[in-house]
Amino acid sequence: MFAAAGARTRRRSRRIYAIAVLALVAGTSTIVEAQCDPAISHARRRDTRFEVRVTRYLPEVSVNDTLPAVAITGIAAVPTRPASVREYGGATAVHAVQTETPRIRWQFWQATSGGVLCYWAEAIEASVGIDSVTIYIANEYPKRSCLHTAVFHHENRHLLEAVQRVEKYAAQLEQEFASAAFIPRPTQPLAVPRDSVGHVLQQIAHEAYRIYRRAIRDLGEEMNSPSPIDTQEEYRRVIDSCRQVPEH
């Protein structure tokens, strides 16, 4: 309930910010807006679609099983474990969420007045992903042993969590960019005086980047938050699953 209220507050603040950007843009273009009537200039555009492309980037996963369990505890954000489950030796390190400035692909035409250009965005592109993922398995567990396999399967669940989180924030970005009122569409081009083009497009790009950076920040925080599968019960389950299995 509290999270939902917070989400509504954030959405409201984004709308207010978008209105502020539109007001700034409108101050430079209101007088000449009629010159960019899309009905008049339809023949100038080959496509009236506005595309949002958010690429999901997931790296290959590496496995490091050369370190002792005591060393692994200090590598990743591994919670303190009670003595009864301290023998568990595994961790997953997710390194550096990918960050990249969103790219807006612009098109424009010359309006009826020589000092006005009509701008619209054909597409906005961004990417969300992870730089690297390393699964650590203690070298006390020989390859192909039960515990080596069991620890790998547990840690691989963290990878699945990371994939789900990337998808969550990529989908969120797609939705926010698709509904962003501050980005002029092919069906509603923005009239911009020639001497204000740089300033106006920079303001639009800045707002797009602000939305992107917030999503990346939230993704990073969620990646670093405690995982619901890192519990004493789960560690015991992994260890106990191999107690009756003979090693070869």
BALOBA-1460 file (C-alpha; in Angstrom, 3 decimals):
// residues 248
<rec num="1" residu="m" x="0.000" y="0.000" z="0.000"/>
<rec num="2" residu="f" x="2.797" y="2.431" z="0.906"/>
<rec num="3" residu="a" x="4.715" y="1.591" z="-2.278"/>
<rec num="4" residu="a" x="1.638" y="2.202" z="-4.414"/>
<rec num="5" residu="a" x="1.113" y="5.622" z="-2.841"/>
<rec num="6" residu="g" x="4.730" y="6.465" z="-3.487"/>
<rec num="7" residu="a" x="4.373" y="5.396" z="-7.104"/>
<rec num="8" residu="r" x="1.391" y="7.703" z="-7.547"/>
<rec num="9" residu="t" x="3.396" y="10.582" z="-6.078"/>
<rec num="10" residu="r" x="6.266" y="9.944" z="-8.469"/>
<rec num="11" residu="r" x="3.943" y="9.749" z="-11.457"/>
<rec num="12" residu="r" x="2.351" y="13.044" z="-10.447"/>
<rec num="13" residu="s" x="5.755" y="14.728" z="-10.139"/>
<rec num="14" residu="r" x="6.743" y="13.466" z="-13.589"/>
<rec num="15" residu="r" x="3.599" y="14.964" z="-15.095"/>
<rec num="16" residu="i" x="4.322" y="18.314" z="-13.432"/>
<rec num="17" residu="y" x="7.882" y="18.238" z="-14.748"/>
<rec num="18" residu="a" x="6.698" y="17.383" z="-18.236"/>
<rec num="19" residu="i" x="4.271" y="20.295" z="-18.159"/>
<rec num="20" residu="a" x="7.129" y="22.591" z="-17.167"/>
<rec num="21" residu="v" x="9.186" y="21.419" z="-20.150"/>
<rec num="22" residu="l" x="6.243" y="21.848" z="-22.486"/>
<rec num="23" residu="a" x="5.682" y="25.352" z="-21.151"/>
<rec num="24" residu="l" x="9.292" y="26.217" z="-21.883"/>
<rec num="25" residu="v" x="9.024" y="24.831" z="-25.404"/>
<rec num="26" residu="a" x="5.658" y="26.494" z="-25.985"/>
<rec num="27" residu="g" x="7.145" y="29.845" z="-25.121"/>
<rec num="28" residu="t" x="9.311" y="29.636" z="-28.221"/>
<rec num="29" residu="s" x="6.812" y="28.063" z="-30.611"/>
<rec num="30" residu="t" x="3.219" y="29.076" z="-29.878"/>
<rec num="31" residu="i" x="3.137" y="31.884" z="-32.430"/>
<rec num="32" residu="v" x="4.297" y="29.662" z="-35.285"/>
<rec num="33" residu="e" x="2.603" y="26.370" z="-34.318"/>
<rec num="34" residu="a" x="-0.001" y="26.596" z="-37.096"/>
<rec num="35" residu="q" x="2.780" y="26.465" z="-39.691"/>
<rec num="36" residu="c" x="3.517" y="22.857" z="-38.625"/>
<rec num="37" residu="d" x="-0.013" y="21.556" z="-39.137"/>
<rec num="38" residu="p" x="0.538" y="17.816" z="-39.821"/>
<rec num="39" residu="a" x="-2.418" y="17.754" z="-42.220"/>
<rec num="40" residu="i" x="-0.678" y="20.315" z="-44.418"/>
<rec num="41" residu="s" x="2.685" y="18.573" z="-44.335"/>
<rec num="42" residu="h" x="1.615" y="14.929" z="-44.332"/>
<rec num="43" residu="a" x="3.224" y="14.310" z="-47.710"/>
<rec num="44" residu="r" x="6.609" y="15.275" z="-46.282"/>
<rec num="45" residu="r" x="6.660" y="12.291" z="-43.902"/>
<rec num="46" residu="r" x="7.055" y="8.683" z="-44.906"/>
<rec num="47" residu="d" x="5.898" y="7.317" z="-41.565"/>
<rec num="48" residu="t" x="3.623" y="8.628" z="-38.828"/>
<rec num="49" residu="r" x="4.695" y="6.100" z="-36.186"/>
<rec num="50" residu="f" x="6.689" y="6.949" z="-33.069"/>
<rec num="51" residu="e" x="8.816" y="3.988" z="-31.996"/>
<rec num="52" residu="v" x="10.179" y="3.216" z="-28.546"/>
<rec num="53" residu="r" x="13.045" y="0.724" z="-28.499"/>
<rec num="54" residu="v" x="14.519" y="-0.421" z="-25.189"/>
<rec num="55" residu="t" x="17.150" y="-3.110" z="-25.675"/>
<rec num="56" residu="r" x="17.661" y="-5.673" z="-22.919"/>
<rec num="57" residu="y" x="21.344" y="-6.411" z="-22.441"/>
<rec num="58" residu="l" x="22.393" y="-9.531" z="-20.513"/>
<rec num="59" residu="p" x="26.015" y="-10.738" z="-20.524"/>
<rec num="60" residu="e" x="27.291" y="-14.277" z="-20.475"/>
<rec num="61" residu="v" x="27.626" y="-15.707" z="-16.995"/>
<rec num="62" residu="s" x="31.031" y="-16.795" z="-15.687"/>
<rec num="63" residu="v" x="31.640" y="-19.321" z="-12.916"/>
<rec num="64" residu="n" x="34.553" y="-18.939" z="-10.503"/>
<rec num="65" residu="d" x="35.151" y="-22.042" z="-8.393"/>
<rec num="66" residu="t" x="38.781" y="-21.370" z="-7.486"/>
<rec num="67" residu="l" x="38.325" y="-19.546" z="-4.161"/>
<rec num="68" residu="p" x="37.712" y="-20.895" z="-0.651"/>
<rec num="69" residu="a" x="34.377" y="-20.233" z="1.026"/>
<rec num="70" residu="v" x="35.884" y="-17.724" z="3.453"/>
<rec num="71" residu="a" x="37.076" y="-15.561" z="0.533"/>
<rec num="72" residu="i" x="33.738" y="-15.686" z="-1.295"/>
<rec num="73" residu="t" x="31.895" y="-14.129" z="1.646"/>
<rec num="74" residu="g" x="33.797" y="-10.874" z="1.137"/>
<rec num="75" residu="i" x="33.275" y="-10.655" z="-2.639"/>
<rec num="76" residu="a" x="29.528" y="-10.286" z="-2.975"/>
<rec num="77" residu="a" x="26.843" y="-8.919" z="-0.705"/>
<rec num="78" residu="v" x="26.500" y="-12.166" z="1.219"/>
<rec num="79" residu="p" x="24.472" y="-11.850" z="4.451"/>
<rec num="80" residu="t" x="25.976" y="-13.012" z="7.746"/>
<rec num="81" residu="r" x="25.131" y="-16.646" z="8.253"/>
<rec num="82" residu="p" x="24.739" y="-18.510" z="11.534"/>
<rec num="83" residu="a" x="27.283" y="-21.217" z="12.325"/>
<rec num="84" residu="s" x="24.825" y="-23.929" z="11.349"/>
<rec num="85" residu="v" x="24.800" y="-22.806" z="7.715"/>
<rec num="86" residu="r" x="28.176" y="-21.082" z="7.445"/>
<rec num="87" residu="e" x="29.525" y="-24.062" z="5.543"/>
<rec num="88" residu="y" x="27.492" y="-22.938" z="2.525"/>
<rec num="89" residu="g" x="29.987" y="-21.565" z="0.009"/>
<rec num="90" residu="g" x="28.428" y="-19.660" z="-2.846"/>
<rec num="91" residu="a" x="27.629" y="-16.156" z="-4.018"/>
<rec num="92" residu="t" x="26.498" y="-14.283" z="-7.120"/>
<rec num="93" residu="a" x="28.020" y="-10.929" z="-7.992"/>
<rec num="94" residu="v" x="26.091" y="-8.711" z="-10.410"/>
<rec num="95" residu="h" x="28.386" y="-5.926" z="-11.587"/>
<rec num="96" residu="a" x="27.475" y="-2.429" z="-12.770"/>
<rec num="97" residu="v" x="24.136" y="-1.881" z="-14.412"/>
<rec num="98" residu="q" x="24.560" y="-0.639" z="-17.977"/>
<rec num="99" residu="t" x="23.948" y="3.089" z="-18.439"/>
<rec num="100" residu="e" x="23.657" y="4.801" z="-21.786"/>
<rec num="101" residu="t" x="22.121" y="8.112" z="-22.789"/>
<rec num="102" residu="p" x="18.785" y="7.617" z="-24.612"/>
<rec num="103" residu="r" x="18.961" y="8.552" z="-28.286"/>
<rec num="104" residu="i" x="16.136" y="10.462" z="-29.930"/>
<rec num="105" residu="r" x="16.026" y="10.238" z="-33.722"/>
<rec num="106" residu="w" x="14.694" y="13.548" z="-35.016"/>
<rec num="107" residu="q" x="13.156" y="14.595" z="-38.306"/>
<rec num="108" residu="f" x="12.100" y="18.068" z="-39.400"/>
<rec num="109" residu="w" x="10.810" y="20.087" z="-42.315"/>
<rec num="110" residu="q" x="10.949" y="23.734" z="-43.253"/>
<rec num="111" residu="a" x="7.763" y="25.551" z="-42.301"/>
<rec num="112" residu="t" x="6.091" y="28.201" z="-44.441"/>
<rec num="113" residu="s" x="8.071" y="30.832" z="-42.585"/>
<rec num="114" residu="g" x="11.795" y="30.749" z="-43.314"/>
<rec num="115" residu="g" x="12.721" y="31.076" z="-39.645"/>
<rec num="116" residu="v" x="10.728" y="28.095" z="-38.385"/>
<rec num="117" residu="l" x="11.477" y="24.360" z="-38.424"/>
<rec num="118" residu="c" x="8.916" y="21.654" z="-37.648"/>
<rec num="119" residu="y" x="10.444" y="18.894" z="-35.487"/>
<rec num="120" residu="w" x="9.163" y="15.492" z="-34.469"/>
<rec num="121" residu="a" x="10.729" y="12.346" z="-33.068"/>
<rec num="122" residu="e" x="10.680" y="9.197" z="-35.176"/>
<rec num="123" residu="a" x="12.042" y="7.066" z="-32.353"/>
<rec num="124" residu="i" x="13.672" y="7.015" z="-28.947"/>
<rec num="125" residu="e" x="16.172" y="4.269" z="-28.187"/>
<rec num="126" residu="a" x="17.735" y="3.155" z="-24.913"/>
<rec num="127" residu="s" x="19.229" y="0.054" z="-23.344"/>
<rec num="128" residu="v" x="18.961" y="-1.576" z="-19.945"/>
<rec num="129" residu="g" x="21.174" y="-4.387" z="-18.789"/>
<rec num="130" residu="i" x="24.020" y="-5.724" z="-16.688"/>
<rec num="131" residu="d" x="27.756" y="-5.508" z="-17.333"/>
<rec num="132" residu="s" x="28.687" y="-8.880" z="-15.884"/>
<rec num="133" residu="v" x="27.507" y="-11.692" z="-13.649"/>
<rec num="134" residu="t" x="29.858" y="-14.046" z="-11.795"/>
<rec num="135" residu="i" x="28.721" y="-17.088" z="-9.858"/>
<rec num="136" residu="y" x="31.191" y="-18.067" z="-7.125"/>
<rec num="137" residu="i" x="31.350" y="-21.626" z="-5.825"/>
<rec num="138" residu="a" x="33.743" y="-22.559" z="-3.026"/>
<rec num="139" residu="n" x="36.735" y="-24.635" z="-4.093"/>
<rec num="140" residu="e" x="35.986" y="-26.978" z="-1.181"/>
<rec num="141" residu="y" x="33.303" y="-28.399" z="-3.493"/>
<rec num="142" residu="p" x="34.930" y="-30.433" z="-6.289"/>
<rec num="143" residu="k" x="33.555" y="-30.089" z="-9.779"/>
<rec num="144" residu="r" x="30.706" y="-32.493" z="-10.497"/>
<rec num="145" residu="s" x="30.143" y="-33.019" z="-6.777"/>
<rec num="146" residu="c" x="26.644" y="-32.753" z="-5.355"/>
<rec num="147" residu="l" x="27.377" y="-29.548" z="-3.429"/>
<rec num="148" residu="h" x="29.075" y="-27.912" z="-6.427"/>
<rec num="149" residu="t" x="25.938" y="-28.577" z="-8.474"/>
<rec num="150" residu="a" x="23.510" y="-27.635" z="-5.696"/>
<rec num="151" residu="v" x="25.255" y="-24.322" z="-4.991"/>
<rec num="152" residu="f" x="25.341" y="-23.526" z="-8.707"/>
<rec num="153" residu="h" x="21.593" y="-24.125" z="-9.025"/>
<rec num="154" residu="h" x="20.869" y="-21.909" z="-6.029"/>
<rec num="155" residu="e" x="23.085" y="-19.096" z="-7.320"/>
<rec num="156" residu="n" x="21.609" y="-19.415" z="-10.793"/>
<rec num="157" residu="r" x="18.280" y="-18.374" z="-9.265"/>
<rec num="158" residu="h" x="19.896" y="-14.992" z="-8.543"/>
<rec num="159" residu="l" x="20.649" y="-14.687" z="-12.242"/>
<rec num="160" residu="l" x="16.978" y="-15.308" z="-13.013"/>
<rec num="161" residu="e" x="16.091" y="-12.592" z="-10.484"/>
<rec num="162" residu="a" x="18.438" y="-10.185" z="-12.262"/>
<rec num="163" residu="v" x="16.884" y="-10.987" z="-15.640"/>
<rec num="164" residu="q" x="13.391" y="-10.362" z="-14.252"/>
<rec num="165" residu="r" x="14.490" y="-7.022" z="-12.787"/>
<rec num="166" residu="v" x="16.025" y="-5.899" z="-16.064"/>
<rec num="167" residu="e" x="12.799" y="-6.789" z="-17.863"/>
<rec num="168" residu="k" x="10.746" y="-4.944" z="-15.243"/>
<rec num="169" residu="y" x="12.604" y="-1.656" z="-15.685"/>
<rec num="170" residu="a" x="12.944" y="-2.001" z="-19.463"/>
<rec num="171" residu="a" x="9.163" y="-2.397" z="-19.722"/>
<rec num="172" residu="q" x="8.707" y="0.565" z="-17.380"/>
<rec num="173" residu="l" x="10.914" y="2.725" z="-19.600"/>
<rec num="174" residu="e" x="9.014" y="1.661" z="-22.704"/>
<rec num="175" residu="q" x="5.756" y="2.705" z="-21.094"/>
<rec num="176" residu="e" x="7.091" y="6.036" z="-19.829"/>
<rec num="177" residu="f" x="8.705" y="7.006" z="-23.131"/>
<rec num="178" residu="a" x="5.632" y="5.937" z="-25.104"/>
<rec num="179" residu="s" x="3.409" y="8.199" z="-23.009"/>
<rec num="180" residu="a" x="5.846" y="11.116" z="-22.633"/>
<rec num="181" residu="a" x="3.955" y="14.261" z="-23.611"/>
<rec num="182" residu="f" x="7.143" y="16.307" z="-23.972"/>
<rec num="183" residu="i" x="8.329" y="14.338" z="-27.033"/>
<rec num="184" residu="p" x="6.729" y="15.712" z="-30.238"/>
<rec num="185" residu="r" x="5.233" y="12.952" z="-32.388"/>
<rec num="186" residu="p" x="5.001" y="12.723" z="-36.188"/>
<rec num="187" residu="t" x="1.300" y="13.487" z="-35.870"/>
<rec num="188" residu="q" x="2.010" y="16.559" z="-33.714"/>
<rec num="189" residu="p" x="5.228" y="18.192" z="-34.876"/>
<rec num="190" residu="l" x="6.695" y="21.016" z="-32.835"/>
<rec num="191" residu="a" x="7.325" y="24.402" z="-34.410"/>
<rec num="192" residu="v" x="10.713" y="25.715" z="-33.323"/>
<rec num="193" residu="p" x="12.328" y="29.025" z="-34.357"/>
<rec num="194" residu="r" x="15.591" y="28.236" z="-36.110"/>
<rec num="195" residu="d" x="17.683" y="30.084" z="-33.524"/>
<rec num="196" residu="s" x="16.118" y="28.075" z="-30.660"/>
<rec num="197" residu="v" x="16.496" y="24.556" z="-32.068"/>
<rec num="198" residu="g" x="19.525" y="23.576" z="-29.988"/>
<rec num="199" residu="h" x="18.008" y="24.809" z="-26.733"/>
<rec num="200" residu="v" x="14.598" y="23.197" z="-27.278"/>
<rec num="201" residu="l" x="15.940" y="19.788" z="-28.347"/>
<rec num="202" residu="q" x="18.387" y="19.829" z="-25.444"/>
<rec num="203" residu="q" x="15.535" y="20.367" z="-22.978"/>
<rec num="204" residu="i" x="13.596" y="17.441" z="-24.438"/>
<rec num="205" residu="a" x="16.679" y="15.190" z="-24.351"/>
<rec num="206" residu="h" x="17.357" y="16.226" z="-20.752"/>
<rec num="207" residu="e" x="13.877" y="15.167" z="-19.630"/>
<rec num="208" residu="a" x="14.238" y="11.814" z="-21.437"/>
<rec num="209" residu="y" x="17.592" y="11.277" z="-19.733"/>
<rec num="210" residu="r" x="16.113" y="12.158" z="-16.335"/>
<rec num="211" residu="i" x="13.482" y="9.421" z="-16.752"/>
<rec num="212" residu="y" x="16.171" y="6.965" z="-17.869"/>
<rec num="213" residu="r" x="18.562" y="7.741" z="-15.008"/>
<rec num="214" residu="r" x="15.798" y="7.299" z="-12.448"/>
<rec num="215" residu="a" x="14.969" y="3.837" z="-13.831"/>
<rec num="216" residu="i" x="18.651" y="2.839" z="-13.834"/>
<rec num="217" residu="r" x="19.057" y="4.093" z="-10.257"/>
<rec num="218" residu="d" x="16.027" y="2.126" z="-9.093"/>
<rec num="219" residu="l" x="17.246" y="-0.982" z="-10.918"/>
<rec num="220" residu="g" x="20.659" y="-0.699" z="-9.271"/>
<rec num="221" residu="e" x="19.110" y="-0.315" z="-5.832"/>
<rec num="222" residu="e" x="16.913" y="-3.349" z="-6.401"/>
<rec num="223" residu="m" x="19.895" y="-5.391" z="-7.593"/>
<rec num="224" residu="n" x="21.702" y="-4.539" z="-4.336"/>
<rec num="225" residu="s" x="18.750" y="-5.271" z="-2.083"/>
<rec num="226" residu="p" x="18.572" y="-8.522" z="-0.088"/>
<rec num="227" residu="s" x="17.207" y="-11.425" z="-2.065"/>
<rec num="228" residu="p" x="14.173" y="-13.309" z="-0.722"/>
<rec num="229" residu="i" x="15.893" y="-16.603" z="-1.561"/>
<rec num="230" residu="d" x="18.904" y="-15.904" z="0.696"/>
<rec num="231" residu="t" x="17.492" y="-17.327" z="3.886"/>
<rec num="232" residu="q" x="18.807" y="-19.664" z="6.558"/>
<rec num="233" residu="e" x="16.196" y="-22.206" z="5.514"/>
<rec num="234" residu="e" x="17.351" y="-22.109" z="1.884"/>
<rec num="235" residu="y" x="21.037" y="-22.504" z="2.804"/>
<rec num="236" residu="r" x="20.171" y="-25.459" z="5.008"/>
<rec num="237" residu="r" x="18.080" y="-26.956" z="2.218"/>
<rec num="238" residu="v" x="21.001" y="-26.742" z="-0.223"/>
<rec num="239" residu="i" x="23.435" y="-28.302" z="2.249"/>
<rec num="240" residu="d" x="21.045" y="-30.968" z="3.467"/>
<rec num="241" residu="s" x="20.154" y="-31.977" z="-0.087"/>
<rec num="242" residu="c" x="23.633" y="-33.458" z="-0.422"/>
<rec num="243" residu="r" x="24.149" y="-35.005" z="2.990"/>
<rec num="244" residu="q" x="22.874" y="-38.419" z="1.880"/>
<rec num="245" residu="v" x="24.432" y="-38.316" z="-1.586"/>
<rec num="246" residu="p" x="27.686" y="-40.301" z="-1.879"/>
<rec num="247" residu="e" x="30.554" y="-38.388" z="-3.472"/>
<rec num="248" residu="h" x="32.389" y="-40.025" z="-6.369"/>
